[in-house]
Amino acid sequence: MSSLNPKTYDPVPSQKVAFLGLGVMGYPMAGHLALAGHHVTVYNRSAAKAHDWETEFAPQAPASVSHSATPRGAASNADIVFCCVGNDDDLRSVVLGENGAFAGMAPGAVFVDHTTASADVARELSKAALERGLQFIDAPVSGGQAGAQNGALTVMCGGDAATFDKVKPVAAAFARAVTLLGASGAGQLAKMVNQIAIAGLVQGLSEAIAFGQRAGLDMNEVLAVIGKGAAQSWQMDNRGKTMIEGKFDYGFAVDWMRKDLGLVLDEAKRNGARLPVTALVDQFYADVQQAGGNRWDTSSLITRLK
């Protein structure tokens, strides 16, 4: 039994690919690549997780799957190397150095980074790739764990158009939209825009639900009504009911959101953008962390209002 939800894959020529990082996002993303018919070699810092992934997908995959002990080994002979790790430093650790992916990649191969990282590291690694005759696309994703399991992520890309065209049909295995938004770093900047929008939406929804509960309303009925009008949002549709129930174990964790908002606020200092609501919500998430909610999902903002 697969950990993935069923999906119909568009027929594309089979590629040799690697996937570095098998966390809650990378594990299913790599699985979709395998089930779509690509030859997949994975690497994970915990070798046991890589072994588990191979054990799960080898019986189902139309082409070969394997795991490697190093990023360099996984990337060797790959046409495209995908990566999804924690932060800038994690990214550098799997890309650079003697055992890094770049050391194993053949000239002309493409590195696609799905980590939510800084625009600066995207530009840094793109430059390093070009110096080695490689190509680099920064490609952070939105859609959370459910989007990864369903193969329905939104991918925001920065890089060269010709390189992007090579990547897009392969990435479609785990995505519903893959879009080039500009030069290197543009994907990361677009993900920052995404997180800014989400932060404000979740706080607004939290306040709305808390207000309605204080007023004695049946908030499930209220959300069902206002969700048909201008207040509708993905957050309301997918997190409204669970927020009312006080359940916060649905994917994207507060710790990760604070990491992302830190990137946003650092970039805003550089470009002069004013983000008063985002800065405030970042501090609200710090309150949730102080209350022990580090691994609760982002809708747990409502706990501050109880």
N, C-alpha and C positions, 0 to 999 in steps of 0.2 A: 504494500500500500504506500503510495507516494504522499509526502508531506505537502505537495502542491495541489492547488485546485485545478481542475481540468481546463485546458486551453487548446484551441486549434491554432497551429503554427503555420505561418505563411511559408510556402516552399522556397528555400534559398539554397544556393550551393553550400555544401558542408565546408566549414573552416576549422583549422586547428586553432584553438583558443585556450587561454589560461584564465583562471580566476583566483585572485589573491584576496583572502579574507572571507571567512565563512561565518559571519555573525548572523543576526536575525534578518538582515537584508541580503547579504552575499550568499548565504546557503541556498535559499530558494532561487535567487537570480542565476546562480551557476547551474542549479537543477533544470531550470527552463532551457538554458543553452544546451544541456545534454539531451533533454527530451526533444528538442527541435532538430536534433541530428548532427550537432557539431561534435568534433573530437575535443574533449575538455580535460585539462589537467588542472587540479586545484592545489592551492597551498593555504595552510592556516597555521598561525603561531602555535596553536595546540594541535599536534599531529593526530590526536585521537579524533578530533572533529573532522579532519580531512579523511581519515579512514572511514568514519561513519558515513560521510557523504558518499564516498565511493561505494560502500556496501549497499547503500540505499538505491543509488541510481544506475549502477552497472547492470542490474538485471533488466532495467526498463529502457535504457538508452539505445538508440539505433546505431550509434557509432561508439568508439572507444572512450572510456573515462579512466582517469588515474589520478594519483596524488603524488606530490613531490615534497621532499624535506626542506627545500629552499625556494624562495621566489625565483632565483636564477634558473633552477632546474625546471620549475613549472613553465617559465617563459621561453625556455629553449625551443626553437623551431615553431613557436606560435605565430600565427598571422596577426592576431589581436590578443592583447593582454588586458583583461578587465581587473579592476581593483576596487574594493570597498572596505576601508579600514576606519580607525577612529578619528584621527586628527592629523595635523601637519607633520608632527614628528613621527607618528606611525607610518605615514605615507612615505616620508623620506627613508625610513628604515627598510621598507620592502622594495624601494625603487633603486636606491643608490648603494654603492659599496660593492665589495667583491662578490657577495652572494645576492645582490639586489637584482631585480628584474631586468634593468637596463643592460647588465653585464651578460645576460643570456639571450637577449633579443637579437635577431638578425636584422641587418640594414633593411629599411623599408617597413618594418613591423610597426604596429600602432599600439600605443598604451592609452587606455581609456580609464580615467579615474572617476569613480562614482562616490568617493569620499566627499562629505561636506567639509570643505577645507577653506583656507584663505585664497583670495585671488592672487596674492603674492606668490604662494607656493605653486599655484598652477602655472604662473608665468615662469617661475624659476625652473620647474621641471620640464616645461615645454622647451625652454632654451637649452637645457642639458640634453634633452632628447634630440633636438636638431643637430647639436654638435656631434652626436653619435650616429647620425644618419637615420634616426627614428622619428616617428610622428607621435604627437601627444594631443589628446582631447580631454579637457576637464568637463565632467558630465554628472554633476550631482543630481539626485533623484528626489521626487516627491511622491507620496502615496502610502508611505509607511509599510509596516510588516504585511498588512493585508494586501496592499498593492503588489508587493514582491511575490507573495504566495500566489496571487491571481495572475501574475504576469501582466499587470496593468499599471506599471509605473509611468510617471511623467519624467522625462530626461531632458535637462537643460544643458546645452553644450556650448563650449567655446573652443575655437581652433580653426584650422584650415578647412575650406569647403570641400576640397577633393578628398581629404582624409575622412571628413565627416561622412561623405557619401559611401565610403567603404564600411564604416561602422554601423550606420543606421539600419540596414536590413538585418544584421546579426543581432543588434540590441533589441530589435522588435520582438525577439523571443520572450523578453521579460517586460516589455513596455507597450503602452498604448499610444504614446506620443514621444517622439525623439526629435528635438528641434535645435538647430544651430542659431545662436543668438549673437554671435560676434567672434572676435579674436580671442586668444587665450585669456582666461580669467572671466570671460563673459558668462560662462555657465555658473561659476561660483557666485558672481554678483547677482545673477537672476535668482539663485537659491536664497540669497539674502533677502531679496524682495519678497519671495515666497514666505519666509519666516517672519518678516515684519508684518505682513498681512495676517498670518495665522495668529500671531501674538495678540493683536488687537481684537480679532474675532473671538478668540477663546475667552478673553477677559469680558468682552461685551456679553457673550452668552452666559458666562458665569453670573454676572450681575443680574441679567434678566431672569434667570431661573431662581436665584436666591431672593430677588424681589418678589417674584410671583408666589414663591412658597411662603414668604412672610405675610403676603396678602391673603393667604388661604386658598389660592387657586389650585385646581388640579392641573399641574404643569404638563403632564402627558397630553391632556386635551388641548391646553393652550399651544404647545409646540406643534401639535397636529394642525391647528388652525393657522397660526402665523407662518408655519413652514410652507404654506401654499401662497404666501405673499412676498413682499419685498424683504422680509427678514430672513428668508431661506438661505441656508449655506450648507456646505459639506459638513462643517462642524455640528450644526444643528441636527442634520439628518443622521449622522453617524455617532455622535457623542451626547446628544441632548438627553436621551433616555437613560444612558448609563450614568450620566452626571446626576440625574434625579435619583437614581438608585444608589449612588455613592460607590460606584465600581470604577476603578482606575487602573485596570491591568490590560489595556488595549493598545499595546505597542509603544510608540515613540515616547521615551522617558524624559522626565524633567531634567535630569543631568545632561542629556543630549541637547535638549532645547536651550539650556543655559550655555552650553558650549557654542551652539550656533548663534545665539544672540550676542555672545561675546565677540564673535567674528564680525557680526553686523555692526556693533557699536565701535569696534576698532576701525572698521572701514569708514564709518561715518565721521570719525575724528579726522581721517585723512582727506575725505572729499567734502567735508563741511556740511553734510546733510543734518538736518535737525530732526531728531527722533524722540520727542518727549514721551509719547505713549509707550514706545518700545522699551525705552530705558526704565520706565515705571514698571512695566510688566516683567521685565527681567528681575527687578527687585522683588516683585511678588513671587516669582518662581524661587528666588532665594529663600523667602519665607517658607515655601512648601518644603524645600530641602531641609531647613532648620527643624521642621515638624516631622522629619523622617521620610518624606515622600520622594526621595531621590529617584526611585525606580517606578513611581507612579507615572501614568501617562499624562500628557500635557493638559488634559481636561480637568486635572486635579486642582487647578487654580480656584475652583469653586469652594474648596475646603477652607480657604482663608475667610470666606464670607459666612460660614456657619456659626 
